[in-house]
Amino acid sequence: MIRYVVIGLLLFLGFILTFAPAGILASAISANSRAEVLNPEGTLWSGQGQLNIDHVAIGVINWNFDFSSLGRGTPGYRWTFKHKDDLINGFTGVGFSSVDAALQGRLDARSLNHWLRRYDIVLSGTIDVAPSSVTLATDSGFPVAMEGQISWDGGVVRYVLSGLLNQVTLPPMQAFINLSEQGVAEAVVYAQDQHNPLLKASLGQNGYVKVGITKLFTKMLNNPWPGSEPDHAVVIEVEEQIF
């Protein structure tokens, strides 16, 4: 008799999980990040919804639970983000002490302009994300491993400097992302066919992002740094807390 009760409870639990509404996952995302999924459709295992970040609608996200991830110890979801010509595919899984994420795809650079306007920057062109990955520690939320590459095909950039609007056409660029030996998340940006960096960015354990601009980049922006430093030297540095 007990055996049949247990089997019945397992079948009932399986039914509940199979047909659990997509809103459960949407609520979990909203509670743990700056993203939110509105108007979710489907189930906990397979569905879609409108993805917002910082209350800005950016596109549609589809998700499917990856049952093969159970064997890897990081159960998670395969997902796809779409918006017009934007298409990003990825995976997000949660382990005992870390969160793993991987993604690749293509974005219209103008999709980032809503967030860049606060810095008086407007981009054009296309951004390609090569297969990239990051592992975050669940206790701190900071990267413990990361590797990736992002390419931009170049184009017109508008920015404000000293209250004046400037416009410049920049060449294709690539950003290489990794974790330093000291455990600091870093990104270094190079122009195509250039050996000297243009930008250097790092995320400290204090939640501050530090961005350094090299003398070479000031030349490309038609505002060359007047000092005698070499082209690869960082001549301007800004810092902002994001966590």
C-alpha positions in Angstrom: 0.0 0.0 0.0 2.8 2.4 0.9 4.6 1.7 -2.3 1.5 2.8 -4.3 1.2 5.9 -2.3 4.9 6.8 -3.0 4.5 6.1 -6.7 1.4 8.2 -6.7 3.1 11.1 -5.0 6.1 10.9 -7.4 3.7 10.9 -10.4 1.9 13.9 -8.9 5.2 15.7 -8.3 6.3 15.0 -11.9 3.0 16.3 -13.2 3.4 19.5 -11.2 7.0 20.1 -12.3 6.2 19.3 -16.0 3.4 21.7 -16.2 4.6 24.3 -13.7 4.0 27.8 -15.2 6.7 29.8 -16.8 6.0 32.6 -14.2 7.9 30.6 -11.6 11.2 31.0 -13.5 10.4 34.6 -14.4 9.9 35.4 -10.7 13.2 33.8 -9.8 15.0 35.8 -12.4 13.5 39.1 -11.3 14.2 38.4 -7.6 17.9 37.7 -8.2 19.1 40.1 -10.9 18.5 43.5 -12.6 16.6 41.6 -15.3 12.9 40.7 -15.4 10.8 38.5 -17.7 7.4 39.9 -18.5 4.4 38.1 -20.0 6.0 34.7 -19.6 4.5 31.9 -21.7 5.0 28.1 -21.6 6.3 26.2 -18.6 9.1 26.1 -16.1 11.0 23.8 -18.5 10.3 25.5 -21.8 8.9 28.9 -22.4 9.5 32.5 -23.5 8.9 36.1 -22.3 9.8 39.7 -22.8 13.2 40.4 -21.3 13.7 43.8 -19.6 16.9 45.0 -18.0 16.7 48.0 -15.6 13.1 48.3 -16.7 14.1 48.7 -20.4 12.5 46.2 -22.9 15.4 44.7 -24.9 13.9 41.7 -26.7 12.4 38.2 -26.3 14.1 35.4 -24.4 13.3 31.7 -25.0 14.4 29.0 -22.6 14.6 25.2 -22.4 15.9 23.1 -19.5 19.0 21.2 -20.4 18.5 17.8 -18.8 22.0 16.7 -19.9 23.3 19.4 -17.5 22.2 17.3 -14.5 25.0 14.9 -15.3 27.5 17.7 -15.2 26.5 18.9 -11.7 25.3 22.3 -12.9 21.6 21.9 -13.8 20.5 24.8 -16.0 18.9 26.2 -19.1 19.8 26.7 -22.7 18.4 30.1 -23.8 18.1 32.3 -26.8 17.8 36.1 -26.9 16.3 37.7 -30.0 15.6 41.4 -30.9 15.3 42.4 -34.6 18.7 41.3 -36.0 20.1 40.6 -32.5 20.6 36.9 -31.7 22.5 35.6 -28.6 22.5 31.9 -27.6 23.7 30.8 -24.2 23.6 28.5 -21.2 23.2 29.3 -17.5 23.6 26.6 -14.8 23.8 26.6 -11.0 26.1 24.3 -9.0 26.7 24.0 -5.3 29.1 26.9 -5.1 29.1 28.6 -8.5 27.0 29.8 -11.4 28.2 28.9 -14.9 27.3 31.0 -17.9 28.3 30.7 -21.6 27.1 32.7 -24.6 27.8 33.6 -28.2 26.0 35.6 -30.9 25.6 39.0 -32.6 24.2 42.4 -31.5 23.5 45.6 -33.2 25.8 48.1 -31.3 22.9 50.5 -31.2 21.2 48.2 -28.7 23.7 49.4 -26.1 23.1 53.1 -26.6 20.4 53.3 -23.9 23.1 52.5 -21.3 25.9 54.4 -23.0 24.0 57.7 -23.2 24.7 58.3 -19.5 28.4 58.6 -20.6 27.5 60.8 -23.6 28.5 58.0 -26.0 26.6 56.7 -29.1 27.7 53.7 -31.1 27.0 52.2 -34.5 28.0 49.0 -36.2 27.8 45.3 -35.2 29.1 43.4 -32.2 30.1 39.7 -32.4 30.5 37.7 -29.3 32.7 34.6 -29.8 32.0 31.6 -27.5 32.6 33.1 -24.1 32.2 31.8 -20.6 32.2 33.0 -17.0 31.9 31.2 -13.6 30.7 33.3 -10.7 31.1 32.3 -7.0 27.6 32.1 -5.4 28.8 33.6 -2.1 30.3 36.7 -3.6 28.9 37.0 -7.1 32.4 37.7 -8.5 34.1 35.8 -11.3 36.4 32.9 -10.4 37.0 32.0 -14.0 36.3 33.7 -17.3 37.4 33.7 -20.9 35.9 35.4 -24.0 36.3 37.6 -27.0 34.1 40.4 -28.4 34.6 42.0 -31.8 33.2 45.3 -33.1 33.2 45.9 -36.9 33.9 49.6 -36.4 31.9 52.6 -37.4 30.8 56.1 -36.4 31.0 57.0 -32.7 29.6 60.2 -31.2 30.7 61.4 -27.8 30.8 64.6 -25.8 34.1 66.0 -24.5 34.4 69.3 -22.6 30.8 70.0 -23.5 31.4 69.7 -27.2 29.9 67.0 -29.4 32.5 65.0 -31.3 32.2 62.4 -34.1 34.8 60.0 -35.3 35.0 56.9 -37.4 36.9 54.1 -35.7 38.4 50.9 -37.1 37.3 47.4 -36.1 38.2 46.4 -32.6 38.5 43.3 -30.4 38.2 42.9 -26.7 39.9 40.0 -25.0 38.4 39.0 -21.6 40.0 36.8 -18.9 40.9 36.5 -15.3 44.3 37.6 -14.2 46.6 35.5 -12.0 45.5 37.8 -9.1 41.9 36.8 -9.7 40.9 40.2 -11.3 38.4 40.2 -14.2 40.1 42.1 -17.0 39.3 43.2 -20.6 41.8 44.6 -23.1 40.7 46.3 -26.3 42.8 46.4 -29.5 42.2 47.9 -32.9 42.5 45.6 -35.8 46.1 44.9 -36.8 47.4 46.9 -33.8 49.7 45.6 -31.1 49.2 48.5 -28.7 46.0 48.4 -26.5 43.4 51.1 -26.7 41.4 50.4 -23.5 42.0 48.4 -20.4 39.2 47.6 -18.0 39.1 45.6 -14.7 36.5 44.7 -12.1 37.8 44.8 -8.5 36.6 42.8 -5.6 35.1 46.1 -4.2 32.6 46.2 -7.0 34.3 49.0 -8.9 35.0 48.9 -12.6 38.2 50.8 -13.6 38.7 51.8 -17.3 42.0 53.1 -18.6 42.4 54.9 -21.9 45.8 54.7 -23.7 47.6 57.5 -25.5 47.0 55.7 -28.8 43.2 55.8 -28.3 43.3 59.5 -27.6 44.9 59.9 -31.0 42.2 57.9 -32.7 39.6 60.1 -31.0 41.3 63.1 -32.6 42.2 64.5 -29.1 45.8 63.4 -28.7 47.3 63.3 -25.2 50.0 66.1 -25.1 52.5 64.2 -22.9 55.6 62.2 -23.9 54.2 58.9 -22.8 54.4 55.9 -25.3 51.3 54.9 -27.2 50.5 51.9 -25.0 50.6 54.0 -21.7 47.3 54.6 -19.9 46.9 58.3 -19.7 43.2 58.7 -18.6 41.6 56.5 -16.0 38.0 56.5 -14.7 36.3 54.3 -12.0 32.7 53.6 -11.2 31.0 51.3 -8.7 28.6 48.8 -10.4 28.1 46.3 -7.5 
